[in-house]
Every structure is written in structure tokens, then in C-alpha cells.
């Protein structure tokens, strides 16, 4: 949809009464790490790198000194460091690998990228009673290593590696993604595509960034483990693979993947209902002590990702999943049911026509706040919002820091954002909080621009009133929410016996004496209205007592609709001895209907 040339930056909306107030820390695209208050007052900026930065109690900040030259490294951080409030380095790790890049770097490097966790806090953001250790403890670090693995591809690969180091930099534990490739769930089509093109990048003479793990955290204490589910041990590690659309949990002790969804989101009815998660970021379990504890939270970017069968958007099957808007999802890790979500629709935008008004195809994050709000980083546009459980935006900040390049594209990307309590920075006085009410965009003008409102309004005779809901040239998902339409007829449930998933087996699949005819329909459907009397007449007269007759209300039985792949309605299926014999859809005249119903007896 694009942005206007002129729009506000900094904080644009702020309701102190509804926000969880504190300091926000972000990595700027070319200007270091920024700490600012709720009104957008910039408290301190450190000229360091970070992807992401994290604030620790006492004003300590974690980040890195810089990156390996892009000729040889793909987002390889040279180290991971911790500084005090005045910028003095108090801890550093760089001894994963000795690097000797011709004409470039000759040093030890951590090859750190995208995430790390300091002991004391499982996720890196504020959790009451779970503060990260500022001057002690182990650190979990996500790193890169370059490998050759002909089982995965004949190309050079960038492998994702997790390590845990102690305060002195000793490596205590290590896990490599390539060792668990067979546990990732790729089918043969995906493996074939990945082998030929493992997301090749230009660094290091060409290297396949085949998974691109972009987040990693401990589960921490949680109710699922308390209830006996061993998959959710507090020390287990949760992560995601952006390029493969995989979200998973590993058992830290064995290294095995013990929980996983993706890369195929058509694999079960539960996954279909959850919907495709594509190119995701910041996947983690909401820690104990926060609203929604135990649920999984993820910024589902949309955009593109995955490997599989070619389609119109992917000629060779690479990045074959595509969606042009983002979602924030909170869902149950056991049932996969969505508990809370934020999509363009909840923000007042129609899908798909205005869906891009909430869309970040890369980077981004979501943090659950202690008051139940969620801090969301729509990162590719440098936009942060705090939303209530009811989807009200009570705070917004737009980054005013853009790339410094004069000729290339301008970008104010924010990789990830975190909110912390004011007490984390005792060096500063508590800020004064001042409400910022939303701007009236309709009447807002820059100096010199004409005011809102025509000089004169002319009424034209015969003009009809404007309708509240205007049909667009493109159908929106609101139009597809047909379940809210008014009833146009009533199904004769004395003849068409209603069935649900709970009695489906007994009333349909286990019936032995006669074939079972099932009408999938809805009383708001005009085509069902047309078919219903004709079908009933044929069954009562031409096929009297030859069929068991059932009815499924598609609006109330989404599980059956998904299981039996019911598209447009009406759909009529015939089952015999638990197997589907035939199906047809749409309206039919009497003679055609009788010819179809006669087939099971031919």
C-alpha cells in the first residue's frame, strides 16, 4: 500500500493509564542501540551493534562489537559482549572459532547471530521474579558454523549452532541443527528442492542459509511440565527456522526434537486451523508469572519461506509458502488452539485489500507484558505498538533512524524490541509520563496545505444514500464470513438427522445395513435452500428407506468440514461400510438427482 512522504515519527499515541510503562530498548539500523521512555525521550544511545540488545538490571546492556565482513560472513557477530551503563565492557565471549579470512579478519569469533539468553531469565524480556544475572551465570548463544553435508545439499551450508558458555567463556554444551535434519519433518519434495537450492547467499563465495534459526530461548518453569509433560522441561530450548517454516522444541539433555510444527501446515486438522506460519520470528513460550503463561507466542511474518512443490509463486519450489500480511499468534502448545491473535483485521483493515497495513516480511517480535498487553515490533517499517487484549493500540513509536546510504533504499528497520521496568536503570530518575492523544489524520495538514472541507457542497437530485458496507472489486474475508448471514430456510431435522464429530462414527461410518447420505450445508445458503426440497422428495419417494439420511451444519462443525475437505456448499456425500462411495455438490434437478442416487445400487 505504501507510505505517505510525510508522517509522524517518534511516539504518536500514548495512553499512560492503559500501558505497561517502562523503558524500551531497540537496535537501530545504522546508529547503535537506543533506550527511550514512553514519551519517546531518548535516554541513552550506545554506539554498538546488537541483534537484538537486551537490558539487564542495573543498566547493563548486551550486544556485540560488530560483524564479520560480508564477503565471508552472513550475519556473523564477532563476539557477544555486556557493557555497563557507561559503555565499559564487563563480559565478552568470542572463542567459538578461529577465523582467517584472506585480506580480512584474523581473530577468534563467536559467529553469534540473532539471539542469546543469560541465566536467570528464560526469554530475555522482563518477567517478574526472573531477572537475568548481570555479572555472573551461564549464557546460551545462537551461532553459525560452515559445514559440508551431502545428505542435505551438495552446496556449502551455513549451519545453526547453539552453545552454552559459563562466565569464563568455557563451552559447556553444544547442539548443531544439521545433526537433527531427519527430525525436521521435510518430505521428499522439500528435500529435493532444498538439496538443489538451500537458500543460497552470496557471502563466502556462496553458502546455503538453509534453515536460518532466528530465535532461541529456554522454556523456563511452566504448567505443562508441572502436569507431567516431559516435552516441556524448563531447561528445554524452543526455536524456529525462518527459511523452513519450522517451530520446534529440543530436549536439552538428549538433543532430540520433542515437539514440532511445520514445515507442512496441512499435516493435521489442528494445523490447518492454526494456519500457515511463514517466515516467523521471536517464537517463545510465555513465561510463568505473565498473562498467558505456558502458551506459545510468535510473530508470524508472512512474506515467503519454505521448500516444497512448485506453485505459481515459486517456480522451483523454493520459498513456496507466501502471504502478504503478518499475524501475531498466541496458541496452546498441546491443542494448537489459538488463544489470542493480532492480524490486520483486528486492527481495522480488510483482508486482503488493506492487509499490508500490518505487514513485516522480515525481522519483528512480540513480548507479553505484565498487564496483559503485548508489545509488538512491526520491524521492517520501524514501528512499535503496544496493544491491549482487546486489540486497542495504546502506544505507538516510529523509528526516526534510517540507513545512512545516500543512493540505496532508505530503511528504519527494528530487529526486535524489549520493554523493561524503570527500575532496571537506577542511574536515571523516573520519567514524567505525558499522554499523547491520536492525531486526527483527516484534518491534519502541513503548513501551506489547504484546510479540510469544500468551499461549497452541491446536492445532486436523485443521489442515493451511501451504504455502510461498500462492495469492492476484490472480495474480502469479511464477505467470506458467511456464518453471520441470516437464515433463508430450515432443514427438516426430523428427516435429515443432524450429526457432529462426537456421533459421526456411530451414525455414519459404523452403519452397516444401508448406505448413509450426508448433506453438508447451512440454513443461510440459498443453494442449499434450492437443493433441500428436491433431495428430500427424491429420498422419500424414489429411494424410500434405502438410505440413512444425515445432515452436517458446516457453520457448527468445522472439524468435519476440514476432515472431509468440504468447499462450497451444498455437498452431498454417500458412505457405505465406513468408506465414501460418491459425492456431488450444488443444485440438481429431480431427474439428475435420482440418477446420482441410484449409483450405489447399480
C-alpha angles and dihedrals in degrees: 000000000000132000129266117253090244125042134138123276130198117032112351101169129026129167106179093191094058100036131086096235125217145099122311122210124198139168112241120219096242105354110068128244123336130203116192140164131240093276091051096254105157106233101180139347123200120202096227137105126255138166088200122356118208130201119221128195111282096037095287117151131201124209137109142273097239147296138286112260109277091234086074109013134060103207091323108165111213091219147340115245141180121210133189121238091275094051101259113145110241098170137018138177123190106137105106097102139001108236126205109177111177109252091355133059128010107176147085114283137189092211084211118175139178104340150028137160130214118216115267097044124059100203110026098244130091117294119169108252094008108091120166115242108255098195106022144025140072124300128215110213133189111217144168132242128180115233145168114222115165090191088068102030142333088236127089108268137211104222125202114231131185121205135177117211132185126231090273093053098254112150107236101172138013136189127182122200093214090063088063100042092122090058094056095086101237115161121218094267091053093046090051093052093043092050091055097040115015091180094285118214127192098238120107093015091303125329132182113240086194101168108010101201104205104176137034132173143151119263091227123194110337142167095244093063090042086058091053104263104143093197089075103054108159092241093052116110128234122203144152138220111223098194094047101039091235125146116186151157125222128204101240094209098051100022091227122138104246100173129029143160123188160014084119112042092181091065096101140007089252092055092045089055091048089052131216115316107205132188090345130186139198097019110179146137115262103246126242111272096040128094108270093025113182095023121112120247124198140165101229100203101189107201110111139318147129141066127256148090114000117254136173091283095046117041095189101028097257114131086004096163115079137177128159100215139050135240134196109213132192111186143165111260093212103045097021088225115153110246098179135355143180119207132153087272094062088051092055100262126127119239123257100359097059099013093117089071085085104037135124111164092190141026116006137126148205128219125189110225126212093251093055096260120124125228107215128192111204083191109184090063095040091243126146123188134178112211131188123230085263090057097251113150104228097168135024134179128182117199113242091194114099135175114284097226114121100204105026129076118299113239133177096183120170111200097198137341132212132192120210134178119266088244090071088074106048090167090075131063115244108272123245108247116221122185117240113200120208117270117246097240093192096061099029112113136173116235112289096020119123119261123252117270135056121265088235134005118214121204112217115211115246096020110149122225119266117256122233093228113045118196110235129207088251122055115242128209088250087067089049091055089091094155088088094059119114120260114264098185143355126250113231095240091181086069103024099053109213117237133187134184090273094062099024096104095048098041100038118013099038097046107116110173101060140015113267120229115204123194112204106198149113135236091235090060117102092198090053088050090056095046098042101074093041092050092046092050092051093048093048097044113023097027102028111173092349094107136046102225125214138172131210118196100215093201091060100037110053091153092062091043090055095042094053097035096239112183122168117007148274098049122170120198130183121210128191123183090348096308128107110243101180146340139196135180140208134025120329134186120237099261095046090047093053091049090054095045091051093061098084089058098045 
